[in-house]
Protein backbone atom coordinates (compact mmCIF):
# COMPACT_ATOMS: atom_id res chain seq x y z
CA UNK A 1 0.00 0.00 0.00
CA UNK A 2 0.99 3.57 -0.60
CA UNK A 3 0.20 6.48 1.71
CA UNK A 4 -0.48 9.87 0.16
CA UNK A 5 -2.35 13.17 0.33
CA UNK A 6 -5.10 14.16 -2.10
CA UNK A 7 -3.99 17.27 -4.00
CA UNK A 8 -6.84 17.71 -6.48
CA UNK A 9 -9.30 16.24 -8.94
CA UNK A 10 -8.72 15.12 -12.51
CA UNK A 11 -11.69 16.05 -14.70
CA UNK A 12 -12.51 13.93 -17.72
CA UNK A 13 -15.56 14.69 -19.83
CA UNK A 14 -14.78 11.77 -22.14
CA UNK A 15 -13.94 8.31 -20.82
CA UNK A 16 -14.67 4.68 -21.59
CA UNK A 17 -18.03 3.25 -20.55
CA UNK A 18 -16.62 0.60 -18.22
CA UNK A 19 -15.13 3.19 -15.88
CA UNK A 20 -17.38 2.95 -12.79
CA UNK A 21 -18.84 5.85 -10.84
CA UNK A 22 -16.26 7.62 -8.74
CA UNK A 23 -13.63 10.31 -9.08
CA UNK A 24 -10.10 10.46 -10.38
CA UNK A 25 -7.87 12.19 -7.85
CA UNK A 26 -4.29 13.45 -7.94
CA UNK A 27 -2.47 12.09 -4.91
CA UNK A 28 0.98 13.19 -3.73
CA UNK A 29 2.90 10.14 -2.50
CA UNK A 30 6.41 11.08 -1.34
CA UNK A 31 6.84 13.68 -4.08
CA UNK A 32 5.38 11.54 -6.87
CA UNK A 33 1.93 12.28 -8.30
CA UNK A 34 -0.40 9.31 -8.69
CA UNK A 35 -3.78 9.52 -10.38
CA UNK A 36 -5.99 7.16 -8.39
CA UNK A 37 -9.62 6.10 -8.72
CA UNK A 38 -11.67 7.10 -5.68
CA UNK A 39 -14.87 5.16 -4.92
CA UNK A 40 -15.01 6.61 -1.37
CA UNK A 41 -15.55 10.35 -1.96
CA UNK A 42 -12.30 11.65 -0.46
CA UNK A 43 -11.58 15.39 -0.23
CA UNK A 44 -8.59 17.55 -1.09
CA UNK A 45 -6.07 17.47 1.76
CA UNK A 46 -7.22 14.06 3.00
CA UNK A 47 -4.61 11.39 3.68
CA UNK A 48 -5.39 8.13 1.90
CA UNK A 49 -4.16 4.60 1.32
CA UNK A 50 -3.70 3.43 -2.27
CA UNK A 51 -3.20 0.02 -3.80
CA UNK A 52 -1.90 -0.46 -7.33
CA UNK A 53 -1.77 -2.99 -10.13
CA UNK A 54 -3.80 -6.18 -10.38
CA UNK A 55 -5.11 -5.79 -6.82
CA UNK A 56 -6.66 -2.44 -7.76
CA UNK A 57 -8.19 -3.82 -10.96
CA UNK A 58 -9.58 -6.90 -9.17
CA UNK A 59 -11.75 -4.68 -6.95
CA UNK A 60 -14.19 -4.26 -9.84
CA UNK A 61 -16.24 -7.43 -10.22
CA UNK A 62 -19.13 -6.34 -12.47
CA UNK A 63 -16.99 -4.84 -15.24
CA UNK A 64 -13.31 -4.93 -16.05
CA UNK A 65 -12.18 -1.40 -15.29
CA UNK A 66 -8.84 -0.06 -16.51
CA UNK A 67 -7.81 1.14 -13.06
CA UNK A 68 -4.19 0.83 -11.97
CA UNK A 69 -4.39 2.83 -8.70
CA UNK A 70 -7.29 2.62 -6.25
CA UNK A 71 -7.93 4.54 -3.05
CA UNK A 72 -8.88 1.88 -0.50
CA UNK A 73 -8.97 3.89 2.70
CA UNK A 74 -8.98 7.30 4.32
CA UNK A 75 -6.62 7.83 7.26
CA UNK A 76 -8.47 9.38 10.19
CA UNK A 77 -5.63 10.10 12.63
CA UNK A 78 -1.86 9.65 12.59
PyMOL Python script that loads the backbone (N, CA, C, O; Angstrom):
from pymol import cmd

cmd.read_pdbstr("""\
ATOM      1  N   UNK A   1       0.836  -1.179   0.000  1.00  0.00           N
ATOM      2  CA  UNK A   1       0.000   0.000   0.000  1.00  0.00           C
ATOM      3  C   UNK A   1       0.876   1.235   0.000  1.00  0.00           C
ATOM      4  O   UNK A   1       2.023   1.222   0.447  1.00  0.00           O
ATOM      5  N   UNK A   2       0.297   2.294  -0.513  1.00  0.00           N
ATOM      6  CA  UNK A   2       0.987   3.573  -0.595  1.00  0.00           C
ATOM      7  C   UNK A   2       0.173   4.585   0.199  1.00  0.00           C
ATOM      8  O   UNK A   2      -1.056   4.602   0.125  1.00  0.00           O
ATOM      9  N   UNK A   3       0.859   5.419   0.951  1.00  0.00           N
ATOM     10  CA  UNK A   3       0.201   6.477   1.706  1.00  0.00           C
ATOM     11  C   UNK A   3       0.428   7.795   0.978  1.00  0.00           C
ATOM     12  O   UNK A   3       1.542   8.082   0.539  1.00  0.00           O
ATOM     13  N   UNK A   4      -0.623   8.595   0.849  1.00  0.00           N
ATOM     14  CA  UNK A   4      -0.483   9.866   0.163  1.00  0.00           C
ATOM     15  C   UNK A   4      -1.529  10.867   0.595  1.00  0.00           C
ATOM     16  O   UNK A   4      -2.402  10.565   1.408  1.00  0.00           O
ATOM     17  N   UNK A   5      -1.428  12.083   0.030  1.00  0.00           N
ATOM     18  CA  UNK A   5      -2.350  13.168   0.330  1.00  0.00           C
ATOM     19  C   UNK A   5      -3.029  13.622  -0.952  1.00  0.00           C
ATOM     20  O   UNK A   5      -2.361  13.871  -1.956  1.00  0.00           O
ATOM     21  N   UNK A   6      -4.349  13.731  -0.924  1.00  0.00           N
ATOM     22  CA  UNK A   6      -5.102  14.162  -2.102  1.00  0.00           C
ATOM     23  C   UNK A   6      -4.786  15.629  -2.373  1.00  0.00           C
ATOM     24  O   UNK A   6      -4.926  16.483  -1.498  1.00  0.00           O
ATOM     25  N   UNK A   7      -4.357  15.901  -3.599  1.00  0.00           N
ATOM     26  CA  UNK A   7      -3.993  17.268  -4.002  1.00  0.00           C
ATOM     27  C   UNK A   7      -5.038  17.913  -4.897  1.00  0.00           C
ATOM     28  O   UNK A   7      -5.119  19.141  -4.950  1.00  0.00           O
ATOM     29  N   UNK A   8      -5.833  17.129  -5.596  1.00  0.00           N
ATOM     30  CA  UNK A   8      -6.838  17.711  -6.481  1.00  0.00           C
ATOM     31  C   UNK A   8      -7.578  16.649  -7.256  1.00  0.00           C
ATOM     32  O   UNK A   8      -7.338  15.451  -7.106  1.00  0.00           O
ATOM     33  N   UNK A   9      -8.501  17.128  -8.104  1.00  0.00           N
ATOM     34  CA  UNK A   9      -9.304  16.236  -8.943  1.00  0.00           C
ATOM     35  C   UNK A   9      -8.807  16.287 -10.375  1.00  0.00           C
ATOM     36  O   UNK A   9      -8.268  17.298 -10.827  1.00  0.00           O
ATOM     37  N   UNK A  10      -8.996  15.186 -11.077  1.00  0.00           N
ATOM     38  CA  UNK A  10      -8.722  15.119 -12.507  1.00  0.00           C
ATOM     39  C   UNK A  10     -10.075  15.027 -13.192  1.00  0.00           C
ATOM     40  O   UNK A  10     -10.821  14.073 -12.973  1.00  0.00           O
ATOM     41  N   UNK A  11     -10.395  16.014 -14.021  1.00  0.00           N
ATOM     42  CA  UNK A  11     -11.689  16.051 -14.701  1.00  0.00           C
ATOM     43  C   UNK A  11     -11.561  15.443 -16.079  1.00  0.00           C
ATOM     44  O   UNK A  11     -10.616  15.737 -16.812  1.00  0.00           O
ATOM     45  N   UNK A  12     -12.512  14.593 -16.433  1.00  0.00           N
ATOM     46  CA  UNK A  12     -12.506  13.933 -17.722  1.00  0.00           C
ATOM     47  C   UNK A  12     -13.933  13.884 -18.258  1.00  0.00           C
ATOM     48  O   UNK A  12     -14.766  13.127 -17.758  1.00  0.00           O
ATOM     49  N   UNK A  13     -14.210  14.690 -19.274  1.00  0.00           N
ATOM     50  CA  UNK A  13     -15.563  14.695 -19.826  1.00  0.00           C
ATOM     51  C   UNK A  13     -15.782  13.515 -20.778  1.00  0.00           C
ATOM     52  O   UNK A  13     -16.920  13.134 -21.051  1.00  0.00           O
ATOM     53  N   UNK A  14     -14.693  12.946 -21.276  1.00  0.00           N
ATOM     54  CA  UNK A  14     -14.785  11.768 -22.140  1.00  0.00           C
ATOM     55  C   UNK A  14     -13.990  10.636 -21.501  1.00  0.00           C
ATOM     56  O   UNK A  14     -12.822  10.805 -21.152  1.00  0.00           O
ATOM     57  N   UNK A  15     -14.627   9.492 -21.354  1.00  0.00           N
ATOM     58  CA  UNK A  15     -13.942   8.314 -20.822  1.00  0.00           C
ATOM     59  C   UNK A  15     -14.688   7.070 -21.283  1.00  0.00           C
ATOM     60  O   UNK A  15     -15.819   7.157 -21.761  1.00  0.00           O
ATOM     61  N   UNK A  16     -14.054   5.919 -21.137  1.00  0.00           N
ATOM     62  CA  UNK A  16     -14.673   4.681 -21.590  1.00  0.00           C
ATOM     63  C   UNK A  16     -15.859   4.314 -20.697  1.00  0.00           C
ATOM     64  O   UNK A  16     -15.916   4.703 -19.531  1.00  0.00           O
ATOM     65  N   UNK A  17     -16.787   3.575 -21.252  1.00  0.00           N
ATOM     66  CA  UNK A  17     -18.032   3.255 -20.552  1.00  0.00           C
ATOM     67  C   UNK A  17     -17.839   2.340 -19.344  1.00  0.00           C
ATOM     68  O   UNK A  17     -18.657   2.367 -18.425  1.00  0.00           O
ATOM     69  N   UNK A  18     -16.799   1.546 -19.324  1.00  0.00           N
ATOM     70  CA  UNK A  18     -16.624   0.597 -18.215  1.00  0.00           C
ATOM     71  C   UNK A  18     -16.000   1.234 -16.983  1.00  0.00           C
ATOM     72  O   UNK A  18     -15.837   0.568 -15.961  1.00  0.00           O
ATOM     73  N   UNK A  19     -15.647   2.515 -17.063  1.00  0.00           N
ATOM     74  CA  UNK A  19     -15.134   3.193 -15.877  1.00  0.00           C
ATOM     75  C   UNK A  19     -16.302   3.420 -14.922  1.00  0.00           C
ATOM     76  O   UNK A  19     -17.254   4.114 -15.280  1.00  0.00           O
ATOM     77  N   UNK A  20     -16.254   2.852 -13.712  1.00  0.00           N
ATOM     78  CA  UNK A  20     -17.385   2.948 -12.790  1.00  0.00           C
ATOM     79  C   UNK A  20     -17.547   4.360 -12.223  1.00  0.00           C
ATOM     80  O   UNK A  20     -16.711   5.234 -12.451  1.00  0.00           O
ATOM     81  N   UNK A  21     -18.627   4.561 -11.488  1.00  0.00           N
ATOM     82  CA  UNK A  21     -18.841   5.853 -10.836  1.00  0.00           C
ATOM     83  C   UNK A  21     -17.802   6.070  -9.752  1.00  0.00           C
ATOM     84  O   UNK A  21     -17.489   5.165  -8.978  1.00  0.00           O
ATOM     85  N   UNK A  22     -17.283   7.258  -9.709  1.00  0.00           N
ATOM     86  CA  UNK A  22     -16.262   7.620  -8.741  1.00  0.00           C
ATOM     87  C   UNK A  22     -15.474   8.787  -9.312  1.00  0.00           C
ATOM     88  O   UNK A  22     -15.826   9.322 -10.363  1.00  0.00           O
ATOM     89  N   UNK A  23     -14.430   9.175  -8.639  1.00  0.00           N
ATOM     90  CA  UNK A  23     -13.628  10.307  -9.081  1.00  0.00           C
ATOM     91  C   UNK A  23     -12.196   9.875  -9.339  1.00  0.00           C
ATOM     92  O   UNK A  23     -11.715   8.889  -8.781  1.00  0.00           O
ATOM     93  N   UNK A  24     -11.527  10.630 -10.192  1.00  0.00           N
ATOM     94  CA  UNK A  24     -10.097  10.459 -10.379  1.00  0.00           C
ATOM     95  C   UNK A  24      -9.411  11.579  -9.608  1.00  0.00           C
ATOM     96  O   UNK A  24      -9.678  12.758  -9.842  1.00  0.00           O
ATOM     97  N   UNK A  25      -8.533  11.208  -8.698  1.00  0.00           N
ATOM     98  CA  UNK A  25      -7.874  12.186  -7.846  1.00  0.00           C
ATOM     99  C   UNK A  25      -6.367  12.167  -8.049  1.00  0.00           C
ATOM    100  O   UNK A  25      -5.776  11.113  -8.284  1.00  0.00           O
ATOM    101  N   UNK A  26      -5.746  13.348  -7.956  1.00  0.00           N
ATOM    102  CA  UNK A  26      -4.290  13.447  -7.935  1.00  0.00           C
ATOM    103  C   UNK A  26      -3.854  13.297  -6.485  1.00  0.00           C
ATOM    104  O   UNK A  26      -4.325  14.014  -5.602  1.00  0.00           O
ATOM    105  N   UNK A  27      -2.947  12.355  -6.257  1.00  0.00           N
ATOM    106  CA  UNK A  27      -2.468  12.090  -4.906  1.00  0.00           C
ATOM    107  C   UNK A  27      -0.954  12.250  -4.884  1.00  0.00           C
ATOM    108  O   UNK A  27      -0.250  11.686  -5.721  1.00  0.00           O
ATOM    109  N   UNK A  28      -0.456  13.026  -3.916  1.00  0.00           N
ATOM    110  CA  UNK A  28       0.982  13.189  -3.728  1.00  0.00           C
ATOM    111  C   UNK A  28       1.456  12.086  -2.796  1.00  0.00           C
ATOM    112  O   UNK A  28       1.019  12.002  -1.648  1.00  0.00           O
ATOM    113  N   UNK A  29       2.352  11.240  -3.293  1.00  0.00           N
ATOM    114  CA  UNK A  29       2.901  10.139  -2.500  1.00  0.00           C
ATOM    115  C   UNK A  29       4.419  10.270  -2.510  1.00  0.00           C
ATOM    116  O   UNK A  29       5.079   9.831  -3.452  1.00  0.00           O
ATOM    117  N   UNK A  30       4.966  10.867  -1.470  1.00  0.00           N
ATOM    118  CA  UNK A  30       6.414  11.078  -1.339  1.00  0.00           C
ATOM    119  C   UNK A  30       6.994  11.807  -2.540  1.00  0.00           C
ATOM    120  O   UNK A  30       8.031  11.406  -3.067  1.00  0.00           O
ATOM    121  N   UNK A  31       6.339  12.866  -2.974  1.00  0.00           N
ATOM    122  CA  UNK A  31       6.838  13.680  -4.080  1.00  0.00           C
ATOM    123  C   UNK A  31       6.414  13.224  -5.459  1.00  0.00           C
ATOM    124  O   UNK A  31       6.583  13.969  -6.424  1.00  0.00           O
ATOM    125  N   UNK A  32       5.873  12.036  -5.584  1.00  0.00           N
ATOM    126  CA  UNK A  32       5.377  11.544  -6.872  1.00  0.00           C
ATOM    127  C   UNK A  32       3.871  11.770  -6.938  1.00  0.00           C
ATOM    128  O   UNK A  32       3.176  11.642  -5.929  1.00  0.00           O
ATOM    129  N   UNK A  33       3.369  12.104  -8.115  1.00  0.00           N
ATOM    130  CA  UNK A  33       1.930  12.278  -8.300  1.00  0.00           C
ATOM    131  C   UNK A  33       1.337  11.017  -8.897  1.00  0.00           C
ATOM    132  O   UNK A  33       1.790  10.527  -9.932  1.00  0.00           O
ATOM    133  N   UNK A  34       0.316  10.498  -8.229  1.00  0.00           N
ATOM    134  CA  UNK A  34      -0.397   9.314  -8.691  1.00  0.00           C
ATOM    135  C   UNK A  34      -1.831   9.736  -8.974  1.00  0.00           C
ATOM    136  O   UNK A  34      -2.446  10.423  -8.160  1.00  0.00           O
ATOM    137  N   UNK A  35      -2.367   9.332 -10.117  1.00  0.00           N
ATOM    138  CA  UNK A  35      -3.783   9.519 -10.384  1.00  0.00           C
ATOM    139  C   UNK A  35      -4.467   8.225  -9.955  1.00  0.00           C
ATOM    140  O   UNK A  35      -4.201   7.157 -10.505  1.00  0.00           O
ATOM    141  N   UNK A  36      -5.350   8.337  -8.964  1.00  0.00           N
ATOM    142  CA  UNK A  36      -5.994   7.157  -8.388  1.00  0.00           C
ATOM    143  C   UNK A  36      -7.510   7.274  -8.487  1.00  0.00           C
ATOM    144  O   UNK A  36      -8.068   8.365  -8.376  1.00  0.00           O
ATOM    145  N   UNK A  37      -8.165   6.146  -8.696  1.00  0.00           N
ATOM    146  CA  UNK A  37      -9.621   6.104  -8.725  1.00  0.00           C
ATOM    147  C   UNK A  37     -10.133   6.107  -7.292  1.00  0.00           C
ATOM    148  O   UNK A  37      -9.630   5.374  -6.441  1.00  0.00           O
ATOM    149  N   UNK A  38     -11.141   6.940  -7.032  1.00  0.00           N
ATOM    150  CA  UNK A  38     -11.673   7.098  -5.679  1.00  0.00           C
ATOM    151  C   UNK A  38     -13.144   6.719  -5.608  1.00  0.00           C
ATOM    152  O   UNK A  38     -13.996   7.503  -6.027  1.00  0.00           O
ATOM    153  N   UNK A  39     -13.466   5.539  -5.088  1.00  0.00           N
ATOM    154  CA  UNK A  39     -14.867   5.162  -4.915  1.00  0.00           C
ATOM    155  C   UNK A  39     -15.441   5.636  -3.577  1.00  0.00           C
ATOM    156  O   UNK A  39     -16.625   5.435  -3.307  1.00  0.00           O
ATOM    157  N   UNK A  40     -14.608   6.264  -2.735  1.00  0.00           N
ATOM    158  CA  UNK A  40     -15.009   6.609  -1.369  1.00  0.00           C
ATOM    159  C   UNK A  40     -15.514   8.039  -1.196  1.00  0.00           C
ATOM    160  O   UNK A  40     -16.237   8.318  -0.240  1.00  0.00           O
ATOM    161  N   UNK A  41     -15.150   8.953  -2.099  1.00  0.00           N
ATOM    162  CA  UNK A  41     -15.552  10.353  -1.957  1.00  0.00           C
ATOM    163  C   UNK A  41     -14.601  11.154  -1.095  1.00  0.00           C
ATOM    164  O   UNK A  41     -15.040  11.968  -0.284  1.00  0.00           O
ATOM    165  N   UNK A  42     -13.313  10.940  -1.253  1.00  0.00           N
ATOM    166  CA  UNK A  42     -12.300  11.650  -0.462  1.00  0.00           C
ATOM    167  C   UNK A  42     -12.178  13.106  -0.900  1.00  0.00           C
ATOM    168  O   UNK A  42     -12.518  13.456  -2.030  1.00  0.00           O
ATOM    169  N   UNK A  43     -11.686  13.953   0.012  1.00  0.00           N
ATOM    170  CA  UNK A  43     -11.581  15.386  -0.230  1.00  0.00           C
ATOM    171  C   UNK A  43     -10.118  15.807  -0.372  1.00  0.00           C
ATOM    172  O   UNK A  43      -9.202  15.093   0.037  1.00  0.00           O
ATOM    173  N   UNK A  44      -9.929  16.974  -0.959  1.00  0.00           N
ATOM    174  CA  UNK A  44      -8.593  17.546  -1.090  1.00  0.00           C
ATOM    175  C   UNK A  44      -8.010  17.757   0.307  1.00  0.00           C
ATOM    176  O   UNK A  44      -8.687  18.260   1.204  1.00  0.00           O
ATOM    177  N   UNK A  45      -6.750  17.367   0.479  1.00  0.00           N
ATOM    178  CA  UNK A  45      -6.067  17.468   1.757  1.00  0.00           C
ATOM    179  C   UNK A  45      -6.166  16.213   2.609  1.00  0.00           C
ATOM    180  O   UNK A  45      -5.453  16.086   3.605  1.00  0.00           O
ATOM    181  N   UNK A  46      -7.026  15.297   2.239  1.00  0.00           N
ATOM    182  CA  UNK A  46      -7.223  14.064   3.000  1.00  0.00           C
ATOM    183  C   UNK A  46      -6.069  13.096   2.758  1.00  0.00           C
ATOM    184  O   UNK A  46      -5.586  12.962   1.634  1.00  0.00           O
ATOM    185  N   UNK A  47      -5.635  12.429   3.815  1.00  0.00           N
ATOM    186  CA  UNK A  47      -4.609  11.394   3.684  1.00  0.00           C
ATOM    187  C   UNK A  47      -5.301  10.074   3.371  1.00  0.00           C
ATOM    188  O   UNK A  47      -6.298   9.714   3.996  1.00  0.00           O
ATOM    189  N   UNK A  48      -4.747   9.354   2.384  1.00  0.00           N
ATOM    190  CA  UNK A  48      -5.388   8.133   1.897  1.00  0.00           C
ATOM    191  C   UNK A  48      -4.394   6.996   1.750  1.00  0.00           C
ATOM    192  O   UNK A  48      -3.180   7.202   1.742  1.00  0.00           O
ATOM    193  N   UNK A  49      -4.936   5.793   1.635  1.00  0.00           N
ATOM    194  CA  UNK A  49      -4.156   4.602   1.322  1.00  0.00           C
ATOM    195  C   UNK A  49      -4.531   4.157  -0.082  1.00  0.00           C
ATOM    196  O   UNK A  49      -5.707   4.123  -0.443  1.00  0.00           O
ATOM    197  N   UNK A  50      -3.513   3.815  -0.870  1.00  0.00           N
ATOM    198  CA  UNK A  50      -3.702   3.432  -2.269  1.00  0.00           C
ATOM    199  C   UNK A  50      -3.105   2.051  -2.496  1.00  0.00           C
ATOM    200  O   UNK A  50      -2.060   1.712  -1.941  1.00  0.00           O
ATOM    201  N   UNK A  51      -3.780   1.265  -3.312  1.00  0.00           N
ATOM    202  CA  UNK A  51      -3.204   0.021  -3.799  1.00  0.00           C
ATOM    203  C   UNK A  51      -3.095   0.143  -5.312  1.00  0.00           C
ATOM    204  O   UNK A  51      -3.869   0.867  -5.939  1.00  0.00           O
ATOM    205  N   UNK A  52      -2.135  -0.564  -5.896  1.00  0.00           N
ATOM    206  CA  UNK A  52      -1.898  -0.456  -7.330  1.00  0.00           C
ATOM    207  C   UNK A  52      -1.853  -1.823  -8.001  1.00  0.00           C
ATOM    208  O   UNK A  52      -1.743  -2.858  -7.343  1.00  0.00           O
ATOM    209  N   UNK A  53      -1.941  -1.800  -9.320  1.00  0.00           N
ATOM    210  CA  UNK A  53      -1.767  -2.994 -10.134  1.00  0.00           C
ATOM    211  C   UNK A  53      -2.979  -3.900 -10.153  1.00  0.00           C
ATOM    212  O   UNK A  53      -4.119  -3.439 -10.098  1.00  0.00           O
ATOM    213  N   UNK A  54      -2.719  -5.200 -10.231  1.00  0.00           N
ATOM    214  CA  UNK A  54      -3.798  -6.176 -10.381  1.00  0.00           C
ATOM    215  C   UNK A  54      -4.744  -6.192  -9.183  1.00  0.00           C
ATOM    216  O   UNK A  54      -5.923  -6.514  -9.331  1.00  0.00           O
ATOM    217  N   UNK A  55      -4.243  -5.850  -8.010  1.00  0.00           N
ATOM    218  CA  UNK A  55      -5.108  -5.794  -6.822  1.00  0.00           C
ATOM    219  C   UNK A  55      -6.148  -4.689  -6.988  1.00  0.00           C
ATOM    220  O   UNK A  55      -7.314  -4.874  -6.639  1.00  0.00           O
ATOM    221  N   UNK A  56      -5.733  -3.549  -7.515  1.00  0.00           N
ATOM    222  CA  UNK A  56      -6.663  -2.439  -7.756  1.00  0.00           C
ATOM    223  C   UNK A  56      -7.704  -2.827  -8.803  1.00  0.00           C
ATOM    224  O   UNK A  56      -8.895  -2.580  -8.613  1.00  0.00           O
ATOM    225  N   UNK A  57      -7.274  -3.420  -9.885  1.00  0.00           N
ATOM    226  CA  UNK A  57      -8.188  -3.816 -10.964  1.00  0.00           C
ATOM    227  C   UNK A  57      -9.159  -4.904 -10.504  1.00  0.00           C
ATOM    228  O   UNK A  57     -10.303  -4.928 -10.959  1.00  0.00           O
ATOM    229  N   UNK A  58      -8.738  -5.794  -9.625  1.00  0.00           N
ATOM    230  CA  UNK A  58      -9.578  -6.904  -9.167  1.00  0.00           C
ATOM    231  C   UNK A  58     -10.728  -6.448  -8.272  1.00  0.00           C
ATOM    232  O   UNK A  58     -11.657  -7.217  -8.027  1.00  0.00           O
ATOM    233  N   UNK A  59     -10.681  -5.224  -7.787  1.00  0.00           N
ATOM    234  CA  UNK A  59     -11.754  -4.685  -6.948  1.00  0.00           C
ATOM    235  C   UNK A  59     -13.073  -4.633  -7.714  1.00  0.00           C
ATOM    236  O   UNK A  59     -14.142  -4.787  -7.124  1.00  0.00           O
ATOM    237  N   UNK A  60     -13.000  -4.418  -9.016  1.00  0.00           N
ATOM    238  CA  UNK A  60     -14.189  -4.263  -9.840  1.00  0.00           C
ATOM    239  C   UNK A  60     -14.638  -5.625 -10.353  1.00  0.00           C
ATOM    240  O   UNK A  60     -13.956  -6.244 -11.170  1.00  0.00           O
ATOM    241  N   UNK A  61     -15.780  -6.084  -9.874  1.00  0.00           N
ATOM    242  CA  UNK A  61     -16.239  -7.428 -10.217  1.00  0.00           C
ATOM    243  C   UNK A  61     -17.306  -7.446 -11.311  1.00  0.00           C
ATOM    244  O   UNK A  61     -17.435  -8.444 -12.020  1.00  0.00           O
ATOM    245  N   UNK A  62     -18.072  -6.367 -11.464  1.00  0.00           N
ATOM    246  CA  UNK A  62     -19.132  -6.343 -12.475  1.00  0.00           C
ATOM    247  C   UNK A  62     -18.587  -6.072 -13.871  1.00  0.00           C
ATOM    248  O   UNK A  62     -19.050  -6.662 -14.847  1.00  0.00           O
ATOM    249  N   UNK A  63     -17.614  -5.189 -13.967  1.00  0.00           N
ATOM    250  CA  UNK A  63     -16.990  -4.840 -15.241  1.00  0.00           C
ATOM    251  C   UNK A  63     -15.485  -4.819 -15.047  1.00  0.00           C
ATOM    252  O   UNK A  63     -14.998  -4.550 -13.949  1.00  0.00           O
ATOM    253  N   UNK A  64     -14.753  -5.100 -16.106  1.00  0.00           N
ATOM    254  CA  UNK A  64     -13.310  -4.934 -16.052  1.00  0.00           C
ATOM    255  C   UNK A  64     -13.014  -3.453 -16.245  1.00  0.00           C
ATOM    256  O   UNK A  64     -13.280  -2.898 -17.311  1.00  0.00           O
ATOM    257  N   UNK A  65     -12.475  -2.825 -15.234  1.00  0.00           N
ATOM    258  CA  UNK A  65     -12.180  -1.399 -15.287  1.00  0.00           C
ATOM    259  C   UNK A  65     -10.673  -1.197 -15.432  1.00  0.00           C
ATOM    260  O   UNK A  65      -9.891  -1.857 -14.747  1.00  0.00           O
ATOM    261  N   UNK A  66     -10.268  -0.302 -16.308  1.00  0.00           N
ATOM    262  CA  UNK A  66      -8.839  -0.055 -16.514  1.00  0.00           C
ATOM    263  C   UNK A  66      -8.279   0.851 -15.422  1.00  0.00           C
ATOM    264  O   UNK A  66      -7.856   1.975 -15.692  1.00  0.00           O
ATOM    265  N   UNK A  67      -8.280   0.356 -14.196  1.00  0.00           N
ATOM    266  CA  UNK A  67      -7.810   1.140 -13.057  1.00  0.00           C
ATOM    267  C   UNK A  67      -6.528   0.506 -12.526  1.00  0.00           C
ATOM    268  O   UNK A  67      -6.490  -0.681 -12.205  1.00  0.00           O
ATOM    269  N   UNK A  68      -5.478   1.326 -12.442  1.00  0.00           N
ATOM    270  CA  UNK A  68      -4.189   0.833 -11.968  1.00  0.00           C
ATOM    271  C   UNK A  68      -3.876   1.300 -10.550  1.00  0.00           C
ATOM    272  O   UNK A  68      -2.997   0.737  -9.898  1.00  0.00           O
ATOM    273  N   UNK A  69      -4.585   2.324 -10.060  1.00  0.00           N
ATOM    274  CA  UNK A  69      -4.386   2.825  -8.701  1.00  0.00           C
ATOM    275  C   UNK A  69      -5.758   3.097  -8.092  1.00  0.00           C
ATOM    276  O   UNK A  69      -6.590   3.776  -8.693  1.00  0.00           O
ATOM    277  N   UNK A  70      -5.983   2.564  -6.901  1.00  0.00           N
ATOM    278  CA  UNK A  70      -7.294   2.624  -6.255  1.00  0.00           C
ATOM    279  C   UNK A  70      -7.144   3.092  -4.816  1.00  0.00           C
ATOM    280  O   UNK A  70      -6.339   2.547  -4.060  1.00  0.00           O
ATOM    281  N   UNK A  71      -7.922   4.104  -4.440  1.00  0.00           N
ATOM    282  CA  UNK A  71      -7.934   4.536  -3.047  1.00  0.00           C
ATOM    283  C   UNK A  71      -8.786   3.537  -2.267  1.00  0.00           C
ATOM    284  O   UNK A  71      -9.962   3.335  -2.571  1.00  0.00           O
ATOM    285  N   UNK A  72      -8.178   2.919  -1.262  1.00  0.00           N
ATOM    286  CA  UNK A  72      -8.879   1.877  -0.500  1.00  0.00           C
ATOM    287  C   UNK A  72      -9.198   2.299   0.924  1.00  0.00           C
ATOM    288  O   UNK A  72      -9.905   1.588   1.638  1.00  0.00           O
ATOM    289  N   UNK A  73      -8.685   3.449   1.343  1.00  0.00           N
ATOM    290  CA  UNK A  73      -8.971   3.889   2.702  1.00  0.00           C
ATOM    291  C   UNK A  73      -8.612   5.339   2.907  1.00  0.00           C
ATOM    292  O   UNK A  73      -7.783   5.905   2.195  1.00  0.00           O
ATOM    293  N   UNK A  74      -9.256   5.931   3.903  1.00  0.00           N
ATOM    294  CA  UNK A  74      -8.979   7.298   4.323  1.00  0.00           C
ATOM    295  C   UNK A  74      -8.404   7.223   5.722  1.00  0.00           C
ATOM    296  O   UNK A  74      -8.978   6.573   6.596  1.00  0.00           O
ATOM    297  N   UNK A  75      -7.277   7.880   5.944  1.00  0.00           N
ATOM    298  CA  UNK A  75      -6.620   7.830   7.258  1.00  0.00           C
ATOM    299  C   UNK A  75      -7.238   8.887   8.157  1.00  0.00           C
ATOM    300  O   UNK A  75      -7.210  10.075   7.835  1.00  0.00           O
ATOM    301  N   UNK A  76      -7.796   8.459   9.283  1.00  0.00           N
ATOM    302  CA  UNK A  76      -8.467   9.385  10.193  1.00  0.00           C
ATOM    303  C   UNK A  76      -7.489  10.158  11.072  1.00  0.00           C
ATOM    304  O   UNK A  76      -7.567  11.383  11.155  1.00  0.00           O
ATOM    305  N   UNK A  77      -6.594   9.471  11.709  1.00  0.00           N
ATOM    306  CA  UNK A  77      -5.625  10.096  12.626  1.00  0.00           C
ATOM    307  C   UNK A  77      -4.257   9.452  12.438  1.00  0.00           C
ATOM    308  O   UNK A  77      -4.154   8.276  12.089  1.00  0.00           O
ATOM    309  N   UNK A  78      -3.220  10.230  12.670  1.00  0.00           N
ATOM    310  CA  UNK A  78      -1.864   9.651  12.588  1.00  0.00           C
ATOM    311  C   UNK A  78      -1.147   9.797  13.892  1.00  0.00           C
ATOM    312  O   UNK A  78       0.002   9.372  14.015  1.00  0.00           O
TER     313      UNK A  78
END
""", "prot")
cmd.dss("prot")
cmd.show_as("cartoon", "prot")
cmd.util.cbc("prot")
cmd.orient("prot")
